[in-house]
Each structure stands twice: as structure tokens, then as C-alpha cells.
């Protein structure tokens, strides 16, 4: 299979190869696809919870109960780190 990549994607792949974490382009792409699959699985598994949280957020916004963007980013980062730890331990 031959694939043409944008220069910025090729640069990302080269960066990963130069880091020494990967030994081939194929390995980089394989890992990227594995992560994509995990992300898609997580979204599918949590679709209802995500929809509920979006609705709750919308309702809070309508009531004027907003929090600042920095706090949201910090909470989301912590959620992501906790989720990653949980996935590694299973």
C-alpha cells in the first residue's frame, strides 16, 4: 500500500522515529491507529454519559452557573490522566 502524507504528518512521524521510541514508520502508524481505536471505543462506550454531561453543562450555562476555561482544562486533563491509568491497569 502506498500512502501520500502531508509534510506536517511526515514531520510528526520523523520526530517519533528520532526519539528512538519507534524503529519504523509502520510501527508509528500502527501505534497511532491503536490509539485511535481505543479513543473511538471509549467514546462509543461512554456516549450516553457524555451526552448527559453535555446536557448538564448546557443547563448550568442557561442558569448562569459557568466556570472559567482554565478550571475546565485542568479538570479535563485530570480526567484524561485518570482514564489512562485505569486503562493501563486493566
N, CA, C and O atoms as a MOPAC input file, in Angstrom:
PM7 MOZYME 1SCF
protein

 N      0.84400 1    -1.17400 1     0.00000 1
 C      0.00000 1     0.00000 1     0.00000 1
 C      0.88900 1     1.23700 1     0.00000 1
 O      1.85500 1     1.32200 1     0.75900 1
 N      0.56300 1     2.16300 1    -0.83300 1
 C      1.28900 1     3.42000 1    -0.88900 1
 C      0.36700 1     4.53000 1    -0.40000 1
 O     -0.78700 1     4.62600 1    -0.81800 1
 N      0.89200 1     5.36100 1     0.48800 1
 C      0.09600 1     6.43800 1     1.06100 1
 C      0.89000 1     7.72600 1     0.95100 1
 O      2.08000 1     7.75700 1     1.26500 1
 N      0.23700 1     8.78500 1     0.50700 1
 C      0.87900 1    10.09400 1     0.46900 1
 C      0.43500 1    10.87500 1     1.69700 1
 O     -0.75700 1    10.99300 1     1.98100 1
 N      1.41700 1    11.40400 1     2.42000 1
 C      1.13000 1    12.13400 1     3.64900 1
 C      1.47900 1    13.60400 1     3.49000 1
 O      2.37600 1    13.96200 1     2.72600 1
 N      0.76600 1    14.44700 1     4.21500 1
 C      1.08300 1    15.86800 1     4.25300 1
 C      2.45500 1    16.02900 1     4.91300 1
 O      2.82900 1    15.21900 1     5.76000 1
 N      3.19700 1    17.05000 1     4.53900 1
 C      4.52900 1    17.25700 1     5.12700 1
 C      4.50900 1    17.33800 1     6.65000 1
 O      5.43300 1    16.85800 1     7.30600 1
 N      3.46000 1    17.94300 1     7.22200 1
 C      3.42700 1    18.06000 1     8.68500 1
 C      3.22500 1    16.69200 1     9.35400 1
 O      3.70100 1    16.48300 1    10.47000 1
 N      2.53600 1    15.77200 1     8.70000 1
 C      2.36800 1    14.41600 1     9.23800 1
 C      3.69200 1    13.64800 1     9.11600 1
 O      4.08900 1    12.92800 1    10.03200 1
 N      4.35800 1    13.81200 1     7.98400 1
 C      5.66900 1    13.18500 1     7.82800 1
 C      6.63400 1    13.68800 1     8.89900 1
 O      7.42600 1    12.91600 1     9.44000 1
 N      6.56500 1    14.98300 1     9.20200 1
 C      7.44400 1    15.55200 1    10.23300 1
 C      7.14000 1    14.94500 1    11.60200 1
 O      8.06000 1    14.66900 1    12.37300 1
 N      5.86200 1    14.73400 1    11.91100 1
 C      5.50000 1    14.10200 1    13.17800 1
 C      6.04900 1    12.67600 1    13.26200 1
 O      6.55800 1    12.25200 1    14.30000 1
 N      5.93800 1    11.95800 1    12.16600 1
 C      6.46000 1    10.58900 1    12.13800 1
 C      7.97500 1    10.60200 1    12.33100 1
 O      8.50900 1     9.80800 1    13.10500 1
 N      8.66300 1    11.49100 1    11.63700 1
 C     10.12100 1    11.58900 1    11.77900 1
 C     10.51700 1    11.94100 1    13.21500 1
 O     11.50700 1    11.42800 1    13.73700 1
 N      9.73800 1    12.81500 1    13.84200 1
 C     10.01200 1    13.18600 1    15.22900 1
 C      9.91700 1    11.96400 1    16.13300 1
 O     10.75100 1    11.78500 1    17.02100 1
 N      8.92000 1    11.13100 1    15.91900 1
 C      8.76300 1     9.91500 1    16.72100 1
 C      9.91200 1     8.93500 1    16.45800 1
 O     10.40900 1     8.29800 1    17.38700 1
 N     10.32800 1     8.81800 1    15.21200 1
 C     11.44400 1     7.93400 1    14.88000 1
 C     12.73600 1     8.42700 1    15.52200 1
 O     13.51400 1     7.63300 1    16.05100 1
 N     12.96300 1     9.73100 1    15.47500 1
 C     14.18500 1    10.29400 1    16.04200 1
 C     14.22600 1    10.17000 1    17.55900 1
 O     15.30100 1    10.15500 1    18.15900 1
 N     13.05500 1    10.08300 1    18.17600 1
 C     13.02200 1     9.94700 1    19.63600 1
 C     13.55200 1     8.58800 1    20.08000 1
 O     13.93600 1     8.40900 1    21.23600 1
 N     13.57000 1     7.63600 1    19.15300 1
 C     14.03500 1     6.29800 1    19.48000 1
 C     12.93900 1     5.38600 1    20.01100 1
 O     13.18300 1     4.20700 1    20.26900 1
 N     11.74600 1     5.91500 1    20.17400 1
 C     10.63800 1     5.11400 1    20.70600 1
 C     10.10200 1     4.13100 1    19.67000 1
 O      9.47000 1     3.13600 1    20.02500 1
 N     10.35100 1     4.40400 1    18.40300 1
 C      9.86100 1     3.55700 1    17.32000 1
 C     11.00100 1     3.24700 1    16.37100 1
 O     11.92200 1     4.04500 1    16.19600 1
 N     10.92300 1     2.06800 1    15.75700 1
 C     12.01000 1     1.66700 1    14.85800 1
 C     11.62300 1     1.76000 1    13.39100 1
 O     12.47500 1     1.59700 1    12.51800 1
 N     10.33700 1     2.02100 1    13.10200 1
 C      9.93200 1     2.12200 1    11.70000 1
 C      8.68600 1     2.99300 1    11.56400 1
 O      7.94400 1     3.20900 1    12.52200 1
 N      8.48500 1     3.48100 1    10.35600 1
 C      7.27900 1     4.26000 1    10.04900 1
 C      6.04200 1     3.41500 1    10.31300 1
 O      5.04500 1     3.90300 1    10.84500 1
 N      6.11700 1     2.15000 1     9.93800 1
 C      4.97600 1     1.25800 1    10.14000 1
 C      4.59600 1     1.16100 1    11.60400 1
 O      3.41500 1     1.14600 1    11.95200 1
 N      5.60300 1     1.09500 1    12.45600 1
 C      5.36000 1     0.99200 1    13.89300 1
 C      4.67800 1     2.25900 1    14.42900 1
 O      3.77400 1     2.17300 1    15.26000 1
 N      5.10600 1     3.41700 1    13.95900 1
 C      4.48900 1     4.68500 1    14.36800 1
 C      3.01800 1     4.70000 1    13.95200 1
 O      2.14500 1     5.03800 1    14.75200 1
 N      2.75200 1     4.33600 1    12.71400 1
 C      1.38500 1     4.35200 1    12.20500 1
 C      0.52500 1     3.32200 1    12.92900 1
 O     -0.62900 1     3.59200 1    13.26300 1
 N      1.09200 1     2.13600 1    13.17000 1
 C      0.35600 1     1.10400 1    13.89700 1
 C     -0.04800 1     1.59900 1    15.27900 1
 O     -1.19100 1     1.41500 1    15.69500 1
 N      0.87900 1     2.22200 1    15.98700 1
 C      0.57900 1     2.73600 1    17.33200 1
 C     -0.47500 1     3.83200 1    17.27000 1
 O     -1.38000 1     3.87600 1    18.10300 1
 N     -0.36000 1     4.71300 1    16.28500 1
 C     -1.34900 1     5.79000 1    16.13500 1
 C     -2.74600 1     5.21300 1    15.90200 1
 O     -3.72400 1     5.70400 1    16.46400 1
 N     -2.83600 1     4.18100 1    15.08100 1
 C     -4.12800 1     3.55700 1    14.81000 1
 C     -4.66500 1     2.83000 1    16.04100 1
 O     -5.87400 1     2.80100 1    16.26800 1
 N     -3.77200 1     2.24700 1    16.83100 1
 C     -4.20600 1     1.61700 1    18.07800 1
 C     -4.81900 1     2.64800 1    19.01200 1
 O     -5.86800 1     2.40500 1    19.61000 1
 N     -4.16300 1     3.80500 1    19.13900 1
 C     -4.69400 1     4.86400 1    19.99000 1
 C     -6.03200 1     5.38100 1    19.46000 1
 O     -6.95100 1     5.64300 1    20.23700 1
 N     -6.13800 1     5.52300 1    18.16400 1
 C     -7.39300 1     5.95600 1    17.55800 1
 C     -8.50800 1     4.97100 1    17.87700 1
 O     -9.62200 1     5.37200 1    18.21300 1
 N     -8.21000 1     3.70200 1    17.77300 1
 C     -9.19900 1     2.67100 1    18.06800 1
 C     -9.64100 1     2.72200 1    19.52600 1
 O    -10.83100 1     2.61600 1    19.82000 1
 N     -8.68500 1     2.88400 1    20.43700 1
 C     -9.00800 1     2.98200 1    21.86200 1
 C     -9.89800 1     4.19400 1    22.11500 1
 O    -10.87700 1     4.10800 1    22.85600 1
 N     -9.55800 1     5.31200 1    21.50200 1
 C    -10.35100 1     6.53100 1    21.67700 1
 C    -11.77400 1     6.34500 1    21.15600 1
 O    -12.73900 1     6.72600 1    21.81800 1
 N    -11.89700 1     5.76400 1    19.98400 1
 C    -13.22500 1     5.53100 1    19.41200 1
 C    -14.03400 1     4.56000 1    20.26400 1
 O    -15.23600 1     4.74800 1    20.44900 1
 N    -13.38100 1     3.52500 1    20.78200 1
 C    -14.06500 1     2.57500 1    21.66500 1
 C    -14.55500 1     3.27600 1    22.92800 1
 O    -15.68400 1     3.06100 1    23.36800 1
 N    -13.69600 1     4.11800 1    23.50900 1
 C    -14.07800 1     4.84100 1    24.71500 1
 C    -15.27800 1     5.74600 1    24.44800 1
 O    -16.22500 1     5.78000 1    25.23300 1
 N    -15.23100 1     6.47300 1    23.34100 1
 C    -16.35900 1     7.34800 1    23.00100 1
 C    -17.65000 1     6.55000 1    22.82700 1
 O    -18.70900 1     6.97000 1    23.29500 1
 N    -17.56500 1     5.41100 1    22.16300 1
 C    -18.74800 1     4.57200 1    21.96600 1
 C    -19.25800 1     4.03000 1    23.30100 1
 O    -20.46500 1     4.00700 1    23.54200 1
 N    -18.34900 1     3.59800 1    24.16100 1
 C    -18.73000 1     3.04000 1    25.45200 1
 C    -19.32200 1     4.08800 1    26.39400 1
 O    -20.10000 1     3.75400 1    27.28700 1
 N    -18.95500 1     5.34400 1    26.19700 1
 C    -19.36700 1     6.40600 1    27.11100 1
 C    -20.30000 1     7.42900 1    26.48100 1
 O    -20.50300 1     8.51200 1    27.03200 1
 N    -20.86500 1     7.09200 1    25.33400 1
 C    -21.70200 1     8.04200 1    24.59300 1
 C    -22.83700 1     8.60800 1    25.44100 1
 O    -23.06000 1     9.81900 1    25.43600 1
 N    -23.55900 1     7.75300 1    26.17200 1
 C    -24.68400 1     8.22800 1    26.97200 1
 C    -24.22500 1     9.16100 1    28.09000 1
 O    -24.83700 1    10.20000 1    28.33700 1
 N    -23.13900 1     8.77600 1    28.76300 1
 C    -22.61400 1     9.62600 1    29.83500 1
 C    -22.15200 1    10.97700 1    29.29100 1
 O    -22.37600 1    12.01300 1    29.91600 1
 N    -21.51600 1    10.95900 1    28.14300 1
 C    -21.05600 1    12.20500 1    27.52100 1
 C    -22.24400 1    13.09500 1    27.18800 1
 O    -22.22200 1    14.29400 1    27.46300 1
 N    -23.28500 1    12.50800 1    26.59500 1
 C    -24.48600 1    13.28000 1    26.24000 1
 C    -25.12700 1    13.87000 1    27.49500 1
 O    -25.58600 1    15.01200 1    27.48100 1
 N    -25.15800 1    13.09500 1    28.57800 1
 C    -25.73100 1    13.58300 1    29.83700 1
 C    -24.92500 1    14.75500 1    30.37200 1
 O    -25.48800 1    15.75600 1    30.81700 1
 N    -23.60700 1    14.62800 1    30.32800 1
 C    -22.75600 1    15.70500 1    30.83000 1
 C    -22.88800 1    16.96600 1    29.98200 1
 O    -22.87400 1    18.07800 1    30.51100 1
 N    -23.01300 1    16.79600 1    28.67700 1
 C    -23.20900 1    17.96000 1    27.80500 1
 C    -24.51900 1    18.65000 1    28.15900 1
 O    -24.57300 1    19.87600 1    28.25600 1
 N    -25.57700 1    17.86400 1    28.35300 1
 C    -26.87100 1    18.44500 1    28.71000 1
 C    -26.79700 1    19.16300 1    30.05600 1
 O    -27.33900 1    20.25600 1    30.21600 1
 N    -26.12000 1    18.53800 1    31.02300 1
 C    -25.96500 1    19.18000 1    32.33100 1
 C    -25.21400 1    20.50200 1    32.19500 1
 O    -25.59300 1    21.50200 1    32.80600 1
 N    -24.16200 1    20.50500 1    31.40300 1
 C    -23.39900 1    21.73000 1    31.17600 1
 C    -24.22900 1    22.81400 1    30.51700 1
 O    -24.16000 1    23.98400 1    30.89400 1
 N    -25.01000 1    22.41300 1    29.53200 1
 C    -25.88600 1    23.37200 1    28.84700 1
 C    -26.89100 1    23.96400 1    29.83700 1
 O    -27.12000 1    25.17300 1    29.86300 1
 N    -27.48300 1    23.08700 1    30.64800 1
 C    -28.46000 1    23.54900 1    31.63600 1
 C    -27.81800 1    24.50800 1    32.63300 1
 O    -28.41800 1    25.52200 1    32.98800 1
 N    -26.60000 1    24.19500 1    33.08800 1
 C    -25.88700 1    25.08000 1    34.00900 1
 C    -25.59300 1    26.42500 1    33.34600 1
 O    -25.73500 1    27.47300 1    33.97700 1
 N    -25.18900 1    26.40000 1    32.09100 1
 C    -24.91500 1    27.64600 1    31.36800 1
 C    -26.18000 1    28.49900 1    31.26200 1
 O    -26.13100 1    29.71900 1    31.42000 1
 N    -27.29100 1    27.85400 1    30.99700 1
 C    -28.55700 1    28.58300 1    30.89100 1
 C    -28.93000 1    29.24600 1    32.22600 1
 O    -29.59400 1    30.28200 1    32.24600 1
 N    -28.49400 1    28.63600 1    33.33800 1
 C    -28.76000 1    29.20200 1    34.66700 1
 C    -27.65700 1    30.17700 1    35.09100 1
 O    -27.73300 1    30.75100 1    36.17800 1
 N    -26.63700 1    30.37200 1    34.25500 1
 C    -25.53700 1    31.27900 1    34.58100 1
 C    -24.50700 1    30.68300 1    35.51300 1
 O    -23.76400 1    31.42200 1    36.16000 1
 N    -24.44000 1    29.36600 1    35.60000 1
 C    -23.51900 1    28.68000 1    36.50800 1
 C    -22.27300 1    28.20600 1    35.75500 1
 O    -21.99100 1    27.00800 1    35.71200 1
 N    -21.53900 1    29.13100 1    35.17100 1
 C    -20.36800 1    28.77800 1    34.36700 1
 C    -19.10300 1    28.80700 1    35.20700 1
 O    -19.03000 1    29.52300 1    36.20600 1
 N    -18.09600 1    28.02100 1    34.79600 1
 C    -16.77600 1    28.08400 1    35.40800 1
 C    -15.78400 1    28.53000 1    34.33600 1
 O    -16.04400 1    28.39500 1    33.14000 1
 N    -14.65500 1    29.05900 1    34.77400 1
 C    -13.69200 1    29.60600 1    33.81900 1
 C    -12.98900 1    28.48800 1    33.03800 1
 O    -12.92300 1    27.34300 1    33.48600 1
 N    -12.47700 1    28.84300 1    31.88300 1
 C    -11.84900 1    27.89400 1    30.95900 1
 C    -10.65100 1    27.18000 1    31.55000 1
 O    -10.45600 1    25.99500 1    31.28000 1
 N     -9.85000 1    27.85700 1    32.34100 1
 C     -8.66200 1    27.23400 1    32.93700 1
 C     -9.06300 1    26.10800 1    33.88300 1
 O     -8.41500 1    25.06200 1    33.91000 1
 N    -10.10500 1    26.30900 1    34.64300 1
 C    -10.58900 1    25.25700 1    35.55200 1
 C    -11.10000 1    24.06000 1    34.76100 1
 O    -10.86800 1    22.91400 1    35.14600 1
 N    -11.78600 1    24.31900 1    33.66900 1
 C    -12.29000 1    23.23400 1    32.82900 1
 C    -11.13500 1    22.44000 1    32.25500 1
 O    -11.15900 1    21.21000 1    32.28000 1
 N    -10.12200 1    23.12300 1    31.73600 1
 C     -8.96400 1    22.43900 1    31.16900 1
 C     -8.26500 1    21.58000 1    32.22000 1
 O     -7.86300 1    20.45300 1    31.93000 1
 N     -8.12000 1    22.09600 1    33.42200 1
 C     -7.46700 1    21.33700 1    34.49400 1
 C     -8.28100 1    20.08800 1    34.83900 1
 O     -7.71700 1    19.00800 1    35.01400 1
 N     -9.59700 1    20.23400 1    34.93700 1
 C    -10.45700 1    19.08500 1    35.23100 1
 C    -10.38300 1    18.04300 1    34.11400 1
 O    -10.30800 1    16.84500 1    34.38900 1
 N    -10.40300 1    18.48800 1    32.86700 1
 C    -10.35000 1    17.56700 1    31.73700 1
 C     -9.00400 1    16.84500 1    31.68100 1
 O     -8.95600 1    15.65600 1    31.36800 1
 N     -7.92000 1    17.54300 1    31.97900 1
 C     -6.59700 1    16.91700 1    31.99400 1
 C     -6.54200 1    15.83600 1    33.06600 1
 O     -6.01600 1    14.74800 1    32.83300 1
 N     -7.08600 1    16.14100 1    34.24400 1
 C     -7.09700 1    15.15000 1    35.32200 1
 C     -7.95200 1    13.94500 1    34.94600 1
 O     -7.57700 1    12.80400 1    35.21600 1
 N     -9.09500 1    14.19900 1    34.32800 1
 C     -9.97100 1    13.11800 1    33.88600 1
 C     -9.24400 1    12.22000 1    32.89400 1
 O     -9.32900 1    10.99500 1    32.97800 1
 N     -8.53100 1    12.83300 1    31.95500 1
 C     -7.78600 1    12.08000 1    30.94200 1
 C     -6.68900 1    11.24000 1    31.58800 1
 O     -6.51400 1    10.07400 1    31.23400 1
 N     -5.94900 1    11.82100 1    32.53000 1
 C     -4.87700 1    11.08400 1    33.19600 1
 C     -5.43400 1     9.91400 1    34.00100 1
 O     -4.86600 1     8.82200 1    33.98700 1
 N     -6.54700 1    10.14200 1    34.70400 1
 C     -7.17400 1     9.06300 1    35.47200 1
 C     -7.64600 1     7.94600 1    34.54800 1
 O     -7.48500 1     6.76500 1    34.85700 1
 N     -8.22400 1     8.32200 1    33.42200 1
 C     -8.71400 1     7.33000 1    32.46400 1
 C     -7.55200 1     6.49900 1    31.91100 1
 O     -7.66600 1     5.27900 1    31.79400 1
 N     -6.45300 1     7.14100 1    31.57700 1
 C     -5.28000 1     6.43600 1    31.05500 1
 C     -4.74000 1     5.45000 1    32.09000 1
 O     -4.41000 1     4.31400 1    31.75200 1
 N     -4.65000 1     5.88100 1    33.34900 1
 C     -4.18900 1     4.98400 1    34.39800 1
 C     -5.10100 1     3.77700 1    34.53500 1
 O     -4.63600 1     2.65000 1    34.70300 1
 N     -6.39300 1     4.01900 1    34.46300 1
 C     -7.35300 1     2.93800 1    34.57600 1
 C     -7.19900 1     1.95600 1    33.42400 1
 O     -7.25400 1     0.74500 1    33.63600 1
 N     -7.00800 1     2.45700 1    32.21200 1
 C     -6.85400 1     1.59200 1    31.03200 1
 C     -5.58300 1     0.74900 1    31.14100 1
 O     -5.57700 1    -0.41400 1    30.73700 1
 N     -4.51500 1     1.32200 1    31.67900 1
 C     -3.24400 1     0.60200 1    31.80900 1
 C     -3.34400 1    -0.52700 1    32.82500 1
 O     -2.69100 1    -1.56000 1    32.67700 1
 N     -4.16000 1    -0.33300 1    33.85800 1
 C     -4.24000 1    -1.32800 1    34.92500 1
 C     -5.18000 1    -2.47400 1    34.60600 1
 O     -5.23100 1    -3.45400 1    35.34900 1
 N     -5.93400 1    -2.37000 1    33.50100 1
 C     -6.85600 1    -3.46100 1    33.14800 1
 C     -6.25700 1    -4.38400 1    32.12300 1
 O     -6.89700 1    -5.35300 1    31.71600 1

